[in-house]
Amino acid sequence: MRWQVQEAKQKFSEVLRLAESEGPQVVTRHGDEVAVVIDIREYRRLRGQEVSFEDFLLRREEPYFDDELAAELDAIADRRGMPRPVPFGEDD
């Protein structure tokens, strides 16, 4: 979204919330782009700084764990002879 400087000042909390939930927020002065407000995780990614594993998994840009990845991980576990769950209960 684009914000004029005055509006961005008045609604700074909203600008921050939208930067986190929807992506970069562009700030303009007299119609010219002068700044961009971005989420801290995106800033750190762009700077090449370390990202925690949790943040890596929680990034909003794209899903990192989908059905295709789950199937691939299952196949790897099967090839390596990883232990399988042991059922517990009366019906076993």
VMD Tcl script that builds the backbone (N, CA, C; Angstrom):
set m [mol new atoms 276]
animate dup $m
set s [atomselect $m all]
$s set {name element resname resid chain x y z} {
  {N N MET 1 A 0.842 -1.176 0.000}
  {CA C MET 1 A 0.000 0.000 0.000}
  {C C MET 1 A 0.887 1.239 0.000}
  {N N ARG 2 A 0.361 2.325 -0.494}
  {CA C ARG 2 A 1.087 3.598 -0.541}
  {C C ARG 2 A 0.477 4.562 0.471}
  {N N TRP 3 A 1.343 5.251 1.193}
  {CA C TRP 3 A 0.927 6.201 2.218}
  {C C TRP 3 A 1.612 7.541 1.983}
  {N N GLN 4 A 0.868 8.625 2.078}
  {CA C GLN 4 A 1.501 9.939 2.095}
  {C C GLN 4 A 2.113 10.118 3.478}
  {N N VAL 5 A 3.187 10.894 3.574}
  {CA C VAL 5 A 3.912 11.058 4.837}
  {C C VAL 5 A 2.969 11.431 5.974}
  {N N GLN 6 A 2.122 12.423 5.770}
  {CA C GLN 6 A 1.210 12.864 6.835}
  {C C GLN 6 A 0.312 11.731 7.305}
  {N N GLU 7 A -0.242 10.979 6.374}
  {CA C GLU 7 A -1.128 9.873 6.720}
  {C C GLU 7 A -0.350 8.763 7.444}
  {N N ALA 8 A 0.865 8.495 6.983}
  {CA C ALA 8 A 1.695 7.474 7.622}
  {C C ALA 8 A 2.012 7.866 9.063}
  {N N LYS 9 A 2.246 9.154 9.307}
  {CA C LYS 9 A 2.505 9.625 10.674}
  {C C LYS 9 A 1.280 9.405 11.555}
  {N N GLN 10 A 0.124 9.769 11.032}
  {CA C GLN 10 A -1.112 9.690 11.810}
  {C C GLN 10 A -1.525 8.241 12.088}
  {N N LYS 11 A -1.200 7.353 11.177}
  {CA C LYS 11 A -1.634 5.956 11.290}
  {C C LYS 11 A -0.436 5.008 11.380}
  {N N PHE 12 A 0.599 5.433 12.082}
  {CA C PHE 12 A 1.836 4.656 12.117}
  {C C PHE 12 A 1.628 3.228 12.606}
  {N N SER 13 A 0.802 3.042 13.619}
  {CA C SER 13 A 0.533 1.688 14.121}
  {C C SER 13 A -0.070 0.805 13.035}
  {N N GLU 14 A -0.966 1.379 12.263}
  {CA C GLU 14 A -1.578 0.619 11.164}
  {C C GLU 14 A -0.550 0.306 10.081}
  {N N VAL 15 A 0.307 1.263 9.775}
  {CA C VAL 15 A 1.371 1.040 8.786}
  {C C VAL 15 A 2.242 -0.136 9.229}
  {N N LEU 16 A 2.619 -0.158 10.511}
  {CA C LEU 16 A 3.435 -1.252 11.039}
  {C C LEU 16 A 2.701 -2.587 10.965}
  {N N ARG 17 A 1.434 -2.587 11.357}
  {CA C ARG 17 A 0.649 -3.822 11.331}
  {C C ARG 17 A 0.547 -4.372 9.913}
  {N N LEU 18 A 0.297 -3.491 8.954}
  {CA C LEU 18 A 0.184 -3.928 7.561}
  {C C LEU 18 A 1.529 -4.373 6.989}
  {N N ALA 19 A 2.609 -3.738 7.400}
  {CA C ALA 19 A 3.939 -4.170 6.942}
  {C C ALA 19 A 4.205 -5.596 7.400}
  {N N GLU 20 A 3.765 -5.910 8.597}
  {CA C GLU 20 A 3.969 -7.251 9.138}
  {C C GLU 20 A 3.032 -8.272 8.495}
  {N N SER 21 A 1.776 -7.900 8.286}
  {CA C SER 21 A 0.795 -8.879 7.805}
  {C C SER 21 A 0.643 -8.935 6.286}
  {N N GLU 22 A 0.873 -7.812 5.595}
  {CA C GLU 22 A 0.608 -7.780 4.153}
  {C C GLU 22 A 1.829 -7.488 3.291}
  {N N GLY 23 A 2.904 -7.011 3.916}
  {CA C GLY 23 A 4.095 -6.744 3.133}
  {C C GLY 23 A 4.493 -5.280 3.152}
  {N N PRO 24 A 5.483 -4.918 2.345}
  {CA C PRO 24 A 6.047 -3.569 2.350}
  {C C PRO 24 A 5.000 -2.472 2.161}
  {N N GLN 25 A 5.187 -1.393 2.921}
  {CA C GLN 25 A 4.313 -0.216 2.844}
  {C C GLN 25 A 5.164 0.953 2.346}
  {N N VAL 26 A 4.777 1.524 1.219}
  {CA C VAL 26 A 5.544 2.601 0.590}
  {C C VAL 26 A 5.045 3.951 1.100}
  {N N VAL 27 A 5.980 4.820 1.470}
  {CA C VAL 27 A 5.652 6.162 1.946}
  {C C VAL 27 A 6.078 7.157 0.869}
  {N N THR 28 A 5.172 8.090 0.563}
  {CA C THR 28 A 5.464 9.079 -0.488}
  {C C THR 28 A 5.416 10.496 0.089}
  {N N ARG 29 A 6.167 11.383 -0.577}
  {CA C ARG 29 A 6.131 12.816 -0.261}
  {C C ARG 29 A 5.969 13.541 -1.580}
  {N N HIS 30 A 4.902 14.289 -1.705}
  {CA C HIS 30 A 4.587 15.019 -2.939}
  {C C HIS 30 A 4.575 14.082 -4.141}
  {N N GLY 31 A 4.090 12.857 -3.923}
  {CA C GLY 31 A 3.974 11.887 -5.009}
  {C C GLY 31 A 5.219 11.060 -5.276}
  {N N ASP 32 A 6.339 11.427 -4.665}
  {CA C ASP 32 A 7.587 10.687 -4.864}
  {C C ASP 32 A 7.781 9.664 -3.736}
  {N N GLU 33 A 8.162 8.457 -4.089}
  {CA C GLU 33 A 8.445 7.435 -3.084}
  {C C GLU 33 A 9.706 7.826 -2.324}
  {N N VAL 34 A 9.601 7.848 -0.982}
  {CA C VAL 34 A 10.745 8.260 -0.175}
  {C C VAL 34 A 11.178 7.209 0.838}
  {N N ALA 35 A 10.299 6.264 1.152}
  {CA C ALA 35 A 10.653 5.253 2.151}
  {C C ALA 35 A 9.756 4.035 1.993}
  {N N VAL 36 A 10.221 2.938 2.593}
  {CA C VAL 36 A 9.442 1.707 2.631}
  {C C VAL 36 A 9.510 1.163 4.046}
  {N N VAL 37 A 8.368 0.798 4.598}
  {CA C VAL 37 A 8.313 0.163 5.913}
  {C C VAL 37 A 8.128 -1.326 5.667}
  {N N ILE 38 A 9.068 -2.135 6.191}
  {CA C ILE 38 A 8.993 -3.581 5.995}
  {C C ILE 38 A 9.064 -4.305 7.340}
  {N N ASP 39 A 8.594 -5.522 7.346}
  {CA C ASP 39 A 8.648 -6.386 8.520}
  {C C ASP 39 A 10.104 -6.671 8.878}
  {N N ILE 40 A 10.392 -6.777 10.169}
  {CA C ILE 40 A 11.765 -6.987 10.624}
  {C C ILE 40 A 12.359 -8.286 10.080}
  {N N ARG 41 A 11.553 -9.323 9.928}
  {CA C ARG 41 A 12.073 -10.594 9.389}
  {C C ARG 41 A 12.530 -10.408 7.944}
  {N N GLU 42 A 11.760 -9.638 7.180}
  {CA C GLU 42 A 12.148 -9.363 5.792}
  {C C GLU 42 A 13.425 -8.534 5.749}
  {N N TYR 43 A 13.522 -7.556 6.625}
  {CA C TYR 43 A 14.733 -6.735 6.698}
  {C C TYR 43 A 15.956 -7.596 6.991}
  {N N ARG 44 A 15.827 -8.477 7.979}
  {CA C ARG 44 A 16.951 -9.346 8.333}
  {C C ARG 44 A 17.307 -10.290 7.191}
  {N N ARG 45 A 16.287 -10.783 6.491}
  {CA C ARG 45 A 16.547 -11.660 5.348}
  {C C ARG 45 A 17.317 -10.904 4.276}
  {N N LEU 46 A 16.885 -9.692 3.985}
  {CA C LEU 46 A 17.559 -8.885 2.964}
  {C C LEU 46 A 18.994 -8.541 3.373}
  {N N ARG 47 A 19.222 -8.363 4.660}
  {CA C ARG 47 A 20.562 -8.039 5.155}
  {C C ARG 47 A 21.442 -9.273 5.275}
  {N N GLY 48 A 20.860 -10.458 5.079}
  {CA C GLY 48 A 21.626 -11.682 5.182}
  {C C GLY 48 A 21.903 -12.083 6.610}
  {N N GLN 49 A 21.115 -11.567 7.533}
  {CA C GLN 49 A 21.308 -11.905 8.933}
  {C C GLN 49 A 20.646 -13.239 9.241}
  {N N GLU 50 A 21.103 -13.843 10.323}
  {CA C GLU 50 A 20.552 -15.130 10.739}
  {C C GLU 50 A 19.060 -15.004 11.021}
  {N N VAL 51 A 18.337 -16.032 10.651}
  {CA C VAL 51 A 16.908 -16.119 10.927}
  {C C VAL 51 A 16.695 -17.364 11.764}
  {N N SER 52 A 15.898 -17.242 12.811}
  {CA C SER 52 A 15.643 -18.415 13.646}
  {C C SER 52 A 14.876 -19.451 12.828}
  {N N PHE 53 A 15.003 -20.706 13.213}
  {CA C PHE 53 A 14.290 -21.774 12.524}
  {C C PHE 53 A 12.790 -21.528 12.568}
  {N N GLU 54 A 12.305 -21.058 13.717}
  {CA C GLU 54 A 10.872 -20.763 13.847}
  {C C GLU 54 A 10.449 -19.698 12.846}
  {N N ASP 55 A 11.206 -18.603 12.752}
  {CA C ASP 55 A 10.874 -17.549 11.791}
  {C C ASP 55 A 10.931 -18.073 10.360}
  {N N PHE 56 A 11.909 -18.916 10.070}
  {CA C PHE 56 A 12.017 -19.505 8.740}
  {C C PHE 56 A 10.735 -20.258 8.389}
  {N N LEU 57 A 10.244 -21.054 9.337}
  {CA C LEU 57 A 9.034 -21.840 9.083}
  {C C LEU 57 A 7.773 -20.987 9.042}
  {N N LEU 58 A 7.795 -19.859 9.743}
  {CA C LEU 58 A 6.592 -19.032 9.840}
  {C C LEU 58 A 6.522 -17.919 8.800}
  {N N ARG 59 A 7.501 -17.818 7.931}
  {CA C ARG 59 A 7.461 -16.772 6.898}
  {C C ARG 59 A 6.161 -16.866 6.117}
  {N N ARG 60 A 5.651 -15.691 5.747}
  {CA C ARG 60 A 4.350 -15.651 5.078}
  {C C ARG 60 A 4.441 -15.709 3.555}
  {N N GLU 61 A 5.640 -15.535 3.005}
  {CA C GLU 61 A 5.745 -15.433 1.556}
  {C C GLU 61 A 5.255 -16.683 0.831}
  {N N GLU 62 A 5.577 -17.830 1.383}
  {CA C GLU 62 A 5.200 -19.077 0.736}
  {C C GLU 62 A 5.188 -20.186 1.775}
  {N N PRO 63 A 4.378 -21.204 1.552}
  {CA C PRO 63 A 4.373 -22.302 2.528}
  {C C PRO 63 A 5.652 -23.120 2.417}
  {N N TYR 64 A 6.231 -23.498 3.543}
  {CA C TYR 64 A 7.439 -24.309 3.530}
  {C C TYR 64 A 7.146 -25.767 3.804}
  {N N PHE 65 A 5.999 -26.045 4.367}
  {CA C PHE 65 A 5.662 -27.420 4.706}
  {C C PHE 65 A 4.295 -27.721 4.128}
  {N N ASP 66 A 4.284 -28.411 2.995}
  {CA C ASP 66 A 3.023 -28.758 2.362}
  {C C ASP 66 A 2.972 -30.279 2.194}
  {N N ASP 67 A 1.925 -30.784 1.546}
  {CA C ASP 67 A 1.747 -32.225 1.395}
  {C C ASP 67 A 2.896 -32.870 0.618}
  {N N GLU 68 A 3.394 -32.163 -0.393}
  {CA C GLU 68 A 4.492 -32.709 -1.200}
  {C C GLU 68 A 5.761 -32.868 -0.356}
  {N N LEU 69 A 6.067 -31.864 0.444}
  {CA C LEU 69 A 7.238 -31.945 1.314}
  {C C LEU 69 A 7.049 -33.041 2.366}
  {N N ALA 70 A 5.849 -33.149 2.926}
  {CA C ALA 70 A 5.580 -34.192 3.921}
  {C C ALA 70 A 5.798 -35.574 3.323}
  {N N ALA 71 A 5.342 -35.779 2.098}
  {CA C ALA 71 A 5.524 -37.080 1.427}
  {C C ALA 71 A 7.010 -37.355 1.193}
  {N N GLU 72 A 7.753 -36.342 0.795}
  {CA C GLU 72 A 9.190 -36.501 0.570}
  {C C GLU 72 A 9.911 -36.856 1.871}
  {N N LEU 73 A 9.555 -36.181 2.959}
  {CA C LEU 73 A 10.172 -36.483 4.254}
  {C C LEU 73 A 9.833 -37.901 4.714}
  {N N ASP 74 A 8.597 -38.339 4.480}
  {CA C ASP 74 A 8.211 -39.713 4.812}
  {C C ASP 74 A 9.051 -40.713 4.019}
  {N N ALA 75 A 9.260 -40.424 2.730}
  {CA C ALA 75 A 10.051 -41.320 1.882}
  {C C ALA 75 A 11.495 -41.393 2.378}
  {N N ILE 76 A 12.055 -40.274 2.780}
  {CA C ILE 76 A 13.424 -40.260 3.310}
  {C C ILE 76 A 13.500 -41.081 4.591}
  {N N ALA 77 A 12.532 -40.904 5.465}
  {CA C ALA 77 A 12.516 -41.650 6.725}
  {C C ALA 77 A 12.413 -43.147 6.460}
  {N N ASP 78 A 11.600 -43.551 5.485}
  {CA C ASP 78 A 11.454 -44.967 5.155}
  {C C ASP 78 A 12.766 -45.542 4.622}
  {N N ARG 79 A 13.474 -44.782 3.783}
  {CA C ARG 79 A 14.735 -45.253 3.212}
  {C C ARG 79 A 15.818 -45.401 4.273}
  {N N ARG 80 A 15.776 -44.590 5.277}
  {CA C ARG 80 A 16.805 -44.616 6.322}
  {C C ARG 80 A 16.452 -45.553 7.465}
  {N N GLY 81 A 15.336 -46.231 7.354}
  {CA C GLY 81 A 14.950 -47.165 8.396}
  {C C GLY 81 A 14.630 -46.477 9.711}
  {N N MET 82 A 14.061 -45.287 9.624}
  {CA C MET 82 A 13.695 -44.564 10.829}
  {C C MET 82 A 12.621 -45.343 11.583}
  {N N PRO 83 A 12.621 -45.260 12.900}
  {CA C PRO 83 A 11.622 -45.987 13.671}
  {C C PRO 83 A 10.214 -45.530 13.331}
  {N N ARG 84 A 9.331 -46.469 13.320}
  {CA C ARG 84 A 7.927 -46.169 13.047}
  {C C ARG 84 A 7.189 -46.064 14.374}
  {N N PRO 85 A 6.065 -45.349 14.401}
  {CA C PRO 85 A 5.299 -45.241 15.643}
  {C C PRO 85 A 4.829 -46.620 16.105}
  {N N VAL 86 A 4.850 -46.830 17.392}
  {CA C VAL 86 A 4.379 -48.078 17.978}
  {C C VAL 86 A 2.996 -47.842 18.534}
  {N N PRO 87 A 1.998 -48.574 18.034}
  {CA C PRO 87 A 0.642 -48.349 18.537}
  {C C PRO 87 A 0.491 -48.884 19.961}
  {N N PHE 88 A -0.230 -48.166 20.765}
  {CA C PHE 88 A -0.515 -48.571 22.135}
  {C C PHE 88 A -2.019 -48.638 22.308}
  {N N GLY 89 A -2.484 -49.598 23.037}
  {CA C GLY 89 A -3.912 -49.669 23.321}
  {C C GLY 89 A -4.380 -51.107 23.368}
  {N N GLU 90 A -5.646 -51.255 23.627}
  {CA C GLU 90 A -6.221 -52.585 23.798}
  {C C GLU 90 A -6.414 -53.303 22.479}
  {N N ASP 91 A -6.586 -52.586 21.379}
  {CA C ASP 91 A -6.882 -53.209 20.083}
  {C C ASP 91 A -5.639 -53.736 19.390}
  {N N ASP 92 A -4.462 -53.559 19.957}
  {CA C ASP 92 A -3.215 -53.912 19.277}
  {C C ASP 92 A -2.896 -55.364 19.371}
}
mol reanalyze $m
mol bondsrecalc $m
mol representation Tube
mol addrep $m
